[in-house]
């Protein structure tokens, strides 16, 4: 079973593109969101706050794409979970969505 969603305030959106942060939440002192269920919970929590770049914070669902960041990320259309964990962000306009602490 997937881990339960973390407590409110447990999710973070990078203010810099993946071209600056890389593709790992651990690389910026956060924790990678490891499932679509938890990524959707993050989107639900983050939907209540405005995005500094004007991106939608609506849940877009799960994808399997080689040209988007792995795991949970935000693009102009919203937040989604990429199951292709070895992928990269080819346009570098996406940003990390991370947990502020590891999943329980």
N, C-alpha and C positions, 0 to 999 in steps of 0.2 A: 504494500500500500504506500502511496506517496506520503511524504511528511506533511503534518498539518501546517497551515499557513502560520507565519510568525505573527507576533503581536503587532498592533498598529504602531506605526512609526519605525518599522523594521526594514523599510525599503528605501533605496537611494537611486537617483538618476544622475549619471555623469553630466557635467556641464561642458565637457570637451568631447570632440569627436573621437572615434576609435583610432584615427590616425595619430592622435596624441596620447591616448590612454593605453592602447593595445586592446587585446580581446579578452583579457583576464581580469575578473573582479578582484582576485587576490593581488594582482599587480598594483591596485590602487587602495589596498588595505580593507577591502570588503570581501564578501563571500558570494560565489557564483550561485545563482538560482538554478537548481538542478532538475526541475520538472516544469512541464507546462502548467500543471495545477498551481504550483507556487507562483509562477510567472503571472498567471491570471489573477491570483490574489494580490500580487504587487500592483498590477494594472488597476484593480478595483480601488486599492488604497490611494494610489497616486493620481487617479482621475479627479480627485477633489482639489488638486493643486495645479496652478497654472505652470506651463512649461516656458522657461526663459527664451527658447527659440521658437515658440509658437507651435510646437509639434502637438498633435493629438495624443492624449494619454489613454485612449480607448483600447480595449483588448481586441487584437486582430486575429488571434488564434495561433495555431502551430503551423510551422513551415518546414520544408526540407530543401534548403537552397545553399549552394556553394558561394554565392556572391553577397551574403549577409553575415553579420557577426554570429558566432555560435551562442547558444543558450538564450537568455532573456535580454532583449534589447529594445530600444525605441528608435523609430524612424518617423518621417514626417506624417505617415498615415496612422501611427499608433504603436502600441507595445505588442510584441509577439515573441514566441519561443521557437528558436531554430534547432531542430534535432540533429543537424549536421554539425557536430561538435568540432570538426577539423576545418571548418570554413573560415573565410576571411571576408572583410567588408570592402568590396571593390571600389565603391565610390567614397568611402570614408565619411559619409554624412550621418551614419547611425551612431548611437551612443549606448553605453552600457546601462543596464538596469540590474542592480545588485541587492543582495541582502546585507544589512549592516552588521549581522552576526551570522555564524553558520547555522544551518537548519538543525532543528532538534531531532 
